[in-house]
Amino acid sequence: MTAAKLGRALEVLSAVARGQSNKQIARALRLSEATVKTHLLHIYAKLDVGDRTAAVTAALVPGIIRMD
C-alpha cells in the first residue's frame, strides 16, 4: 500500500472510530461511498477483522489510530 493510500485509509478508519457513516466519510473526504467501502475492505484484510468495530478496536490497541 502506498503512503498516500495508507494515509487515506487511516483517515477513513479514524472517521469510523468517531462514529461517522460511510456517507458522512465520503462527503468529508470527497470520495465516493464505494471508495470508502473499498478502503474499509482493505483495512479489514490488513487488520484481519470482519467489521467496523473490530477494525477500530484492533487499531486503537497498538496505537495505529488515536481518539482525540
C-alpha positions, 0 to 999 in steps of 0.5 A, a space after each residue: 500500500 502506498 503512503 498516500 493510500 495508507 494515509 487515506 485509509 487511516 483517515 477513513 478508519 479514524 472517521 469510523 472510530 468517531 462514529 461517522 457513516 460511510 456517507 458522512 466519510 465520503 462527503 468529508 473526504 470527497 470520495 465516493 461511498 464505494 471508495 470508502 467501502 473499498 478502503 474499509 475492505 482493505 483495512 479489514 484484510 490488513 487488520 484481519 477483522 470482519 467489521 467496523 468495530 473490530 477494525 477500530 478496536 484492533 487499531 486503537 490497541 497498538 496505537 495505529 489510530 488515536 481518539 482525540 
